[in-house]
Amino acid sequence: MISYEPFYRTLKEKNLSTYKLITQYGISRSLIDRLKHNKPITTVTINDLCRILQCRIEDIAIYIEE
């Protein structure tokens, strides 16, 4: 299973909120919901998040064996 829990740690470290991602960077509320519920997202979206947050993939997602 892919978990996006590192995404929220990265947001906190970068002193950003999901509200700021939505209003300043155009990230959709539905994407934030998908991240919150560990639903699939595209690699394009992961790339966009890495660019916005200036981080690595590991700072967005992690694989957890079920």
PyMOL Python script that loads the backbone (N, CA, C, O; Angstrom):
from pymol import cmd

cmd.read_pdbstr("""\
ATOM      1  N   MET A   1       0.852  -1.169   0.000  1.00  0.00           N
ATOM      2  CA  MET A   1       0.000   0.000   0.000  1.00  0.00           C
ATOM      3  C   MET A   1       0.903   1.239   0.000  1.00  0.00           C
ATOM      4  O   MET A   1       1.937   1.272   0.668  1.00  0.00           O
ATOM      5  N   ILE A   2       0.503   2.221  -0.737  1.00  0.00           N
ATOM      6  CA  ILE A   2       1.203   3.503  -0.745  1.00  0.00           C
ATOM      7  C   ILE A   2       0.542   4.401   0.297  1.00  0.00           C
ATOM      8  O   ILE A   2      -0.678   4.568   0.310  1.00  0.00           O
ATOM      9  N   SER A   3       1.362   4.972   1.161  1.00  0.00           N
ATOM     10  CA  SER A   3       0.874   5.900   2.180  1.00  0.00           C
ATOM     11  C   SER A   3       1.449   7.279   1.891  1.00  0.00           C
ATOM     12  O   SER A   3       2.622   7.419   1.546  1.00  0.00           O
ATOM     13  N   TYR A   4       0.614   8.279   2.036  1.00  0.00           N
ATOM     14  CA  TYR A   4       1.054   9.659   1.826  1.00  0.00           C
ATOM     15  C   TYR A   4       1.287  10.384   3.139  1.00  0.00           C
ATOM     16  O   TYR A   4       1.276  11.615   3.180  1.00  0.00           O
ATOM     17  N   GLU A   5       1.498   9.635   4.211  1.00  0.00           N
ATOM     18  CA  GLU A   5       1.759  10.224   5.514  1.00  0.00           C
ATOM     19  C   GLU A   5       3.002  11.119   5.497  1.00  0.00           C
ATOM     20  O   GLU A   5       2.999  12.156   6.159  1.00  0.00           O
ATOM     21  N   PRO A   6       4.070  10.756   4.761  1.00  0.00           N
ATOM     22  CA  PRO A   6       5.232  11.657   4.700  1.00  0.00           C
ATOM     23  C   PRO A   6       4.897  13.031   4.117  1.00  0.00           C
ATOM     24  O   PRO A   6       5.553  14.020   4.442  1.00  0.00           O
ATOM     25  N   PHE A   7       3.882  13.092   3.262  1.00  0.00           N
ATOM     26  CA  PHE A   7       3.454  14.362   2.667  1.00  0.00           C
ATOM     27  C   PHE A   7       3.085  15.368   3.752  1.00  0.00           C
ATOM     28  O   PHE A   7       3.457  16.539   3.681  1.00  0.00           O
ATOM     29  N   TYR A   8       2.354  14.901   4.751  1.00  0.00           N
ATOM     30  CA  TYR A   8       1.908  15.804   5.816  1.00  0.00           C
ATOM     31  C   TYR A   8       3.062  16.240   6.712  1.00  0.00           C
ATOM     32  O   TYR A   8       3.073  17.369   7.202  1.00  0.00           O
ATOM     33  N   ARG A   9       4.025  15.364   6.927  1.00  0.00           N
ATOM     34  CA  ARG A   9       5.232  15.762   7.676  1.00  0.00           C
ATOM     35  C   ARG A   9       6.009  16.824   6.898  1.00  0.00           C
ATOM     36  O   ARG A   9       6.491  17.804   7.466  1.00  0.00           O
ATOM     37  N   THR A  10       6.118  16.608   5.592  1.00  0.00           N
ATOM     38  CA  THR A  10       6.838  17.555   4.741  1.00  0.00           C
ATOM     39  C   THR A  10       6.148  18.911   4.739  1.00  0.00           C
ATOM     40  O   THR A  10       6.806  19.949   4.810  1.00  0.00           O
ATOM     41  N   LEU A  11       4.818  18.902   4.658  1.00  0.00           N
ATOM     42  CA  LEU A  11       4.078  20.166   4.725  1.00  0.00           C
ATOM     43  C   LEU A  11       4.418  20.912   6.016  1.00  0.00           C
ATOM     44  O   LEU A  11       4.678  22.115   6.000  1.00  0.00           O
ATOM     45  N   LYS A  12       4.411  20.190   7.117  1.00  0.00           N
ATOM     46  CA  LYS A  12       4.694  20.807   8.407  1.00  0.00           C
ATOM     47  C   LYS A  12       6.119  21.356   8.451  1.00  0.00           C
ATOM     48  O   LYS A  12       6.347  22.464   8.937  1.00  0.00           O
ATOM     49  N   GLU A  13       7.079  20.577   7.941  1.00  0.00           N
ATOM     50  CA  GLU A  13       8.471  21.024   7.919  1.00  0.00           C
ATOM     51  C   GLU A  13       8.663  22.270   7.062  1.00  0.00           C
ATOM     52  O   GLU A  13       9.485  23.132   7.373  1.00  0.00           O
ATOM     53  N   LYS A  14       7.887  22.352   5.970  1.00  0.00           N
ATOM     54  CA  LYS A  14       7.991  23.493   5.055  1.00  0.00           C
ATOM     55  C   LYS A  14       7.098  24.656   5.498  1.00  0.00           C
ATOM     56  O   LYS A  14       7.046  25.696   4.841  1.00  0.00           O
ATOM     57  N   ASN A  15       6.395  24.464   6.622  1.00  0.00           N
ATOM     58  CA  ASN A  15       5.496  25.481   7.156  1.00  0.00           C
ATOM     59  C   ASN A  15       4.413  25.878   6.142  1.00  0.00           C
ATOM     60  O   ASN A  15       4.109  27.057   5.961  1.00  0.00           O
ATOM     61  N   LEU A  16       3.849  24.869   5.495  1.00  0.00           N
ATOM     62  CA  LEU A  16       2.766  25.066   4.532  1.00  0.00           C
ATOM     63  C   LEU A  16       1.517  24.355   5.027  1.00  0.00           C
ATOM     64  O   LEU A  16       1.589  23.401   5.802  1.00  0.00           O
ATOM     65  N   SER A  17       0.379  24.837   4.567  1.00  0.00           N
ATOM     66  CA  SER A  17      -0.894  24.192   4.893  1.00  0.00           C
ATOM     67  C   SER A  17      -1.546  23.704   3.606  1.00  0.00           C
ATOM     68  O   SER A  17      -1.193  24.136   2.509  1.00  0.00           O
ATOM     69  N   THR A  18      -2.495  22.807   3.761  1.00  0.00           N
ATOM     70  CA  THR A  18      -3.240  22.358   2.578  1.00  0.00           C
ATOM     71  C   THR A  18      -4.027  23.531   1.989  1.00  0.00           C
ATOM     72  O   THR A  18      -4.219  23.608   0.776  1.00  0.00           O
ATOM     73  N   TYR A  19      -4.477  24.435   2.845  1.00  0.00           N
ATOM     74  CA  TYR A  19      -5.193  25.625   2.372  1.00  0.00           C
ATOM     75  C   TYR A  19      -4.304  26.447   1.436  1.00  0.00           C
ATOM     76  O   TYR A  19      -4.759  26.910   0.390  1.00  0.00           O
ATOM     77  N   LYS A  20      -3.058  26.622   1.808  1.00  0.00           N
ATOM     78  CA  LYS A  20      -2.124  27.385   0.975  1.00  0.00           C
ATOM     79  C   LYS A  20      -1.865  26.661  -0.347  1.00  0.00           C
ATOM     80  O   LYS A  20      -1.769  27.301  -1.395  1.00  0.00           O
ATOM     81  N   LEU A  21      -1.749  25.314  -0.303  1.00  0.00           N
ATOM     82  CA  LEU A  21      -1.568  24.559  -1.549  1.00  0.00           C
ATOM     83  C   LEU A  21      -2.747  24.780  -2.488  1.00  0.00           C
ATOM     84  O   LEU A  21      -2.573  24.912  -3.699  1.00  0.00           O
ATOM     85  N   ILE A  22      -3.946  24.819  -1.915  1.00  0.00           N
ATOM     86  CA  ILE A  22      -5.153  24.999  -2.728  1.00  0.00           C
ATOM     87  C   ILE A  22      -5.228  26.413  -3.286  1.00  0.00           C
ATOM     88  O   ILE A  22      -5.466  26.597  -4.480  1.00  0.00           O
ATOM     89  N   THR A  23      -5.028  27.411  -2.436  1.00  0.00           N
ATOM     90  CA  THR A  23      -5.232  28.799  -2.869  1.00  0.00           C
ATOM     91  C   THR A  23      -4.063  29.374  -3.664  1.00  0.00           C
ATOM     92  O   THR A  23      -4.284  30.113  -4.624  1.00  0.00           O
ATOM     93  N   GLN A  24      -2.827  29.053  -3.288  1.00  0.00           N
ATOM     94  CA  GLN A  24      -1.687  29.664  -3.962  1.00  0.00           C
ATOM     95  C   GLN A  24      -1.104  28.830  -5.091  1.00  0.00           C
ATOM     96  O   GLN A  24      -0.522  29.371  -6.031  1.00  0.00           O
ATOM     97  N   TYR A  25      -1.258  27.506  -5.001  1.00  0.00           N
ATOM     98  CA  TYR A  25      -0.624  26.645  -5.990  1.00  0.00           C
ATOM     99  C   TYR A  25      -1.618  25.914  -6.884  1.00  0.00           C
ATOM    100  O   TYR A  25      -1.209  25.179  -7.783  1.00  0.00           O
ATOM    101  N   GLY A  26      -2.915  26.105  -6.654  1.00  0.00           N
ATOM    102  CA  GLY A  26      -3.922  25.515  -7.524  1.00  0.00           C
ATOM    103  C   GLY A  26      -4.135  24.021  -7.347  1.00  0.00           C
ATOM    104  O   GLY A  26      -4.683  23.365  -8.233  1.00  0.00           O
ATOM    105  N   ILE A  27      -3.709  23.476  -6.216  1.00  0.00           N
ATOM    106  CA  ILE A  27      -3.948  22.060  -5.935  1.00  0.00           C
ATOM    107  C   ILE A  27      -5.432  21.896  -5.595  1.00  0.00           C
ATOM    108  O   ILE A  27      -5.985  22.689  -4.833  1.00  0.00           O
ATOM    109  N   SER A  28      -6.066  20.891  -6.148  1.00  0.00           N
ATOM    110  CA  SER A  28      -7.504  20.728  -5.931  1.00  0.00           C
ATOM    111  C   SER A  28      -7.806  20.109  -4.573  1.00  0.00           C
ATOM    112  O   SER A  28      -6.997  19.372  -4.009  1.00  0.00           O
ATOM    113  N   ARG A  29      -8.975  20.424  -4.070  1.00  0.00           N
ATOM    114  CA  ARG A  29      -9.433  19.838  -2.809  1.00  0.00           C
ATOM    115  C   ARG A  29      -9.580  18.325  -2.945  1.00  0.00           C
ATOM    116  O   ARG A  29      -9.345  17.585  -1.989  1.00  0.00           O
ATOM    117  N   SER A  30      -9.966  17.875  -4.122  1.00  0.00           N
ATOM    118  CA  SER A  30     -10.130  16.429  -4.328  1.00  0.00           C
ATOM    119  C   SER A  30      -8.775  15.716  -4.248  1.00  0.00           C
ATOM    120  O   SER A  30      -8.706  14.580  -3.778  1.00  0.00           O
ATOM    121  N   LEU A  31      -7.710  16.361  -4.696  1.00  0.00           N
ATOM    122  CA  LEU A  31      -6.378  15.763  -4.568  1.00  0.00           C
ATOM    123  C   LEU A  31      -5.990  15.663  -3.100  1.00  0.00           C
ATOM    124  O   LEU A  31      -5.464  14.637  -2.668  1.00  0.00           O
ATOM    125  N   ILE A  32      -6.239  16.701  -2.342  1.00  0.00           N
ATOM    126  CA  ILE A  32      -5.933  16.669  -0.911  1.00  0.00           C
ATOM    127  C   ILE A  32      -6.717  15.533  -0.248  1.00  0.00           C
ATOM    128  O   ILE A  32      -6.190  14.836   0.619  1.00  0.00           O
ATOM    129  N   ASP A  33      -7.955  15.352  -0.650  1.00  0.00           N
ATOM    130  CA  ASP A  33      -8.769  14.256  -0.114  1.00  0.00           C
ATOM    131  C   ASP A  33      -8.180  12.899  -0.491  1.00  0.00           C
ATOM    132  O   ASP A  33      -8.157  11.981   0.329  1.00  0.00           O
ATOM    133  N   ARG A  34      -7.704  12.770  -1.731  1.00  0.00           N
ATOM    134  CA  ARG A  34      -7.089  11.511  -2.170  1.00  0.00           C
ATOM    135  C   ARG A  34      -5.832  11.207  -1.352  1.00  0.00           C
ATOM    136  O   ARG A  34      -5.598  10.058  -0.979  1.00  0.00           O
ATOM    137  N   LEU A  35      -5.041  12.212  -1.078  1.00  0.00           N
ATOM    138  CA  LEU A  35      -3.844  12.033  -0.260  1.00  0.00           C
ATOM    139  C   LEU A  35      -4.219  11.630   1.166  1.00  0.00           C
ATOM    140  O   LEU A  35      -3.603  10.744   1.759  1.00  0.00           O
ATOM    141  N   LYS A  36      -5.223  12.285   1.693  1.00  0.00           N
ATOM    142  CA  LYS A  36      -5.665  12.015   3.059  1.00  0.00           C
ATOM    143  C   LYS A  36      -6.121  10.569   3.238  1.00  0.00           C
ATOM    144  O   LYS A  36      -5.909   9.965   4.289  1.00  0.00           O
ATOM    145  N   HIS A  37      -6.752  10.019   2.189  1.00  0.00           N
ATOM    146  CA  HIS A  37      -7.303   8.663   2.256  1.00  0.00           C
ATOM    147  C   HIS A  37      -6.434   7.629   1.538  1.00  0.00           C
ATOM    148  O   HIS A  37      -6.891   6.519   1.266  1.00  0.00           O
ATOM    149  N   ASN A  38      -5.191   7.985   1.234  1.00  0.00           N
ATOM    150  CA  ASN A  38      -4.226   7.084   0.577  1.00  0.00           C
ATOM    151  C   ASN A  38      -4.772   6.456  -0.701  1.00  0.00           C
ATOM    152  O   ASN A  38      -4.555   5.273  -0.963  1.00  0.00           O
ATOM    153  N   LYS A  39      -5.469   7.245  -1.478  1.00  0.00           N
ATOM    154  CA  LYS A  39      -5.976   6.789  -2.771  1.00  0.00           C
ATOM    155  C   LYS A  39      -4.922   7.061  -3.839  1.00  0.00           C
ATOM    156  O   LYS A  39      -4.050   7.908  -3.648  1.00  0.00           O
ATOM    157  N   PRO A  40      -4.996   6.350  -4.960  1.00  0.00           N
ATOM    158  CA  PRO A  40      -3.977   6.531  -6.004  1.00  0.00           C
ATOM    159  C   PRO A  40      -3.952   7.943  -6.588  1.00  0.00           C
ATOM    160  O   PRO A  40      -4.988   8.584  -6.762  1.00  0.00           O
ATOM    161  N   ILE A  41      -2.734   8.407  -6.884  1.00  0.00           N
ATOM    162  CA  ILE A  41      -2.537   9.651  -7.617  1.00  0.00           C
ATOM    163  C   ILE A  41      -1.513   9.379  -8.713  1.00  0.00           C
ATOM    164  O   ILE A  41      -0.804   8.375  -8.671  1.00  0.00           O
ATOM    165  N   THR A  42      -1.441  10.262  -9.677  1.00  0.00           N
ATOM    166  CA  THR A  42      -0.542  10.047 -10.811  1.00  0.00           C
ATOM    167  C   THR A  42       0.886  10.482 -10.486  1.00  0.00           C
ATOM    168  O   THR A  42       1.126  11.249  -9.552  1.00  0.00           O
ATOM    169  N   THR A  43       1.810   9.980 -11.269  1.00  0.00           N
ATOM    170  CA  THR A  43       3.206  10.399 -11.107  1.00  0.00           C
ATOM    171  C   THR A  43       3.369  11.869 -11.490  1.00  0.00           C
ATOM    172  O   THR A  43       4.261  12.545 -10.976  1.00  0.00           O
ATOM    173  N   VAL A  44       2.526  12.364 -12.377  1.00  0.00           N
ATOM    174  CA  VAL A  44       2.556  13.786 -12.731  1.00  0.00           C
ATOM    175  C   VAL A  44       2.227  14.620 -11.496  1.00  0.00           C
ATOM    176  O   VAL A  44       2.850  15.655 -11.254  1.00  0.00           O
ATOM    177  N   THR A  45       1.248  14.166 -10.717  1.00  0.00           N
ATOM    178  CA  THR A  45       0.862  14.867  -9.496  1.00  0.00           C
ATOM    179  C   THR A  45       1.985  14.806  -8.466  1.00  0.00           C
ATOM    180  O   THR A  45       2.278  15.802  -7.804  1.00  0.00           O
ATOM    181  N   ILE A  46       2.604  13.652  -8.331  1.00  0.00           N
ATOM    182  CA  ILE A  46       3.729  13.526  -7.403  1.00  0.00           C
ATOM    183  C   ILE A  46       4.852  14.471  -7.833  1.00  0.00           C
ATOM    184  O   ILE A  46       5.473  15.122  -6.993  1.00  0.00           O
ATOM    185  N   ASN A  47       5.109  14.544  -9.127  1.00  0.00           N
ATOM    186  CA  ASN A  47       6.126  15.465  -9.652  1.00  0.00           C
ATOM    187  C   ASN A  47       5.767  16.903  -9.299  1.00  0.00           C
ATOM    188  O   ASN A  47       6.629  17.665  -8.861  1.00  0.00           O
ATOM    189  N   ASP A  48       4.513  17.279  -9.484  1.00  0.00           N
ATOM    190  CA  ASP A  48       4.076  18.643  -9.162  1.00  0.00           C
ATOM    191  C   ASP A  48       4.268  18.949  -7.679  1.00  0.00           C
ATOM    192  O   ASP A  48       4.745  20.026  -7.319  1.00  0.00           O
ATOM    193  N   LEU A  49       3.897  18.000  -6.823  1.00  0.00           N
ATOM    194  CA  LEU A  49       4.048  18.201  -5.382  1.00  0.00           C
ATOM    195  C   LEU A  49       5.522  18.332  -5.002  1.00  0.00           C
ATOM    196  O   LEU A  49       5.881  19.166  -4.172  1.00  0.00           O
ATOM    197  N   CYS A  50       6.368  17.510  -5.608  1.00  0.00           N
ATOM    198  CA  CYS A  50       7.809  17.598  -5.339  1.00  0.00           C
ATOM    199  C   CYS A  50       8.367  18.950  -5.777  1.00  0.00           C
ATOM    200  O   CYS A  50       9.216  19.527  -5.097  1.00  0.00           O
ATOM    201  N   ARG A  51       7.897  19.445  -6.894  1.00  0.00           N
ATOM    202  CA  ARG A  51       8.341  20.752  -7.396  1.00  0.00           C
ATOM    203  C   ARG A  51       7.883  21.860  -6.449  1.00  0.00           C
ATOM    204  O   ARG A  51       8.671  22.733  -6.088  1.00  0.00           O
ATOM    205  N   ILE A  52       6.630  21.828  -6.052  1.00  0.00           N
ATOM    206  CA  ILE A  52       6.086  22.857  -5.162  1.00  0.00           C
ATOM    207  C   ILE A  52       6.788  22.834  -3.809  1.00  0.00           C
ATOM    208  O   ILE A  52       7.164  23.877  -3.274  1.00  0.00           O
ATOM    209  N   LEU A  53       6.959  21.633  -3.263  1.00  0.00           N
ATOM    210  CA  LEU A  53       7.530  21.499  -1.927  1.00  0.00           C
ATOM    211  C   LEU A  53       9.060  21.441  -1.930  1.00  0.00           C
ATOM    212  O   LEU A  53       9.696  21.447  -0.875  1.00  0.00           O
ATOM    213  N   GLN A  54       9.641  21.383  -3.138  1.00  0.00           N
ATOM    214  CA  GLN A  54      11.094  21.271  -3.289  1.00  0.00           C
ATOM    215  C   GLN A  54      11.622  20.123  -2.427  1.00  0.00           C
ATOM    216  O   GLN A  54      12.456  20.298  -1.539  1.00  0.00           O
ATOM    217  N   CYS A  55      11.088  18.936  -2.739  1.00  0.00           N
ATOM    218  CA  CYS A  55      11.450  17.758  -1.957  1.00  0.00           C
ATOM    219  C   CYS A  55      11.605  16.546  -2.871  1.00  0.00           C
ATOM    220  O   CYS A  55      11.462  16.649  -4.089  1.00  0.00           O
ATOM    221  N   ARG A  56      11.895  15.413  -2.272  1.00  0.00           N
ATOM    222  CA  ARG A  56      12.049  14.154  -3.007  1.00  0.00           C
ATOM    223  C   ARG A  56      10.765  13.333  -2.894  1.00  0.00           C
ATOM    224  O   ARG A  56       9.903  13.616  -2.062  1.00  0.00           O
ATOM    225  N   ILE A  57      10.653  12.320  -3.739  1.00  0.00           N
ATOM    226  CA  ILE A  57       9.480  11.450  -3.733  1.00  0.00           C
ATOM    227  C   ILE A  57       9.261  10.845  -2.345  1.00  0.00           C
ATOM    228  O   ILE A  57       8.122  10.725  -1.894  1.00  0.00           O
ATOM    229  N   GLU A  58      10.330  10.471  -1.679  1.00  0.00           N
ATOM    230  CA  GLU A  58      10.220   9.854  -0.353  1.00  0.00           C
ATOM    231  C   GLU A  58       9.600  10.798   0.672  1.00  0.00           C
ATOM    232  O   GLU A  58       9.122  10.359   1.718  1.00  0.00           O
ATOM    233  N   ASP A  59       9.610  12.086   0.374  1.00  0.00           N
ATOM    234  CA  ASP A  59       9.008  13.072   1.267  1.00  0.00           C
ATOM    235  C   ASP A  59       7.509  13.226   1.020  1.00  0.00           C
ATOM    236  O   ASP A  59       6.822  13.957   1.734  1.00  0.00           O
ATOM    237  N   ILE A  60       7.014  12.529   0.000  1.00  0.00           N
ATOM    238  CA  ILE A  60       5.592  12.572  -0.356  1.00  0.00           C
ATOM    239  C   ILE A  60       4.896  11.250  -0.053  1.00  0.00           C
ATOM    240  O   ILE A  60       3.797  11.227   0.502  1.00  0.00           O
ATOM    241  N   ALA A  61       5.546  10.154  -0.423  1.00  0.00           N
ATOM    242  CA  ALA A  61       4.897   8.840  -0.311  1.00  0.00           C
ATOM    243  C   ALA A  61       5.868   7.778   0.174  1.00  0.00           C
ATOM    244  O   ALA A  61       7.085   7.902   0.035  1.00  0.00           O
ATOM    245  N   ILE A  62       5.296   6.740   0.743  1.00  0.00           N
ATOM    246  CA  ILE A  62       6.082   5.606   1.215  1.00  0.00           C
ATOM    247  C   ILE A  62       5.285   4.322   0.948  1.00  0.00           C
ATOM    248  O   ILE A  62       4.057   4.304   1.036  1.00  0.00           O
ATOM    249  N   TYR A  63       6.015   3.253   0.620  1.00  0.00           N
ATOM    250  CA  TYR A  63       5.376   1.953   0.408  1.00  0.00           C
ATOM    251  C   TYR A  63       5.349   1.197   1.720  1.00  0.00           C
ATOM    252  O   TYR A  63       6.373   1.056   2.389  1.00  0.00           O
ATOM    253  N   ILE A  64       4.169   0.710   2.085  1.00  0.00           N
ATOM    254  CA  ILE A  64       3.993  -0.101   3.291  1.00  0.00           C
ATOM    255  C   ILE A  64       3.440  -1.455   2.853  1.00  0.00           C
ATOM    256  O   ILE A  64       2.371  -1.536   2.248  1.00  0.00           O
ATOM    257  N   GLU A  65       4.182  -2.511   3.165  1.00  0.00           N
ATOM    258  CA  GLU A  65       3.730  -3.849   2.805  1.00  0.00           C
ATOM    259  C   GLU A  65       2.497  -4.195   3.634  1.00  0.00           C
ATOM    260  O   GLU A  65       2.466  -3.991   4.847  1.00  0.00           O
ATOM    261  N   GLU A  66       1.488  -4.722   2.954  1.00  0.00           N
ATOM    262  CA  GLU A  66       0.242  -5.074   3.655  1.00  0.00           C
ATOM    263  C   GLU A  66       0.299  -6.449   4.246  1.00  0.00           C
ATOM    264  O   GLU A  66      -0.667  -6.895   4.866  1.00  0.00           O
TER     265      GLU A  66
END
""", "prot")
cmd.dss("prot")
cmd.show_as("cartoon", "prot")
cmd.util.cbc("prot")
cmd.orient("prot")
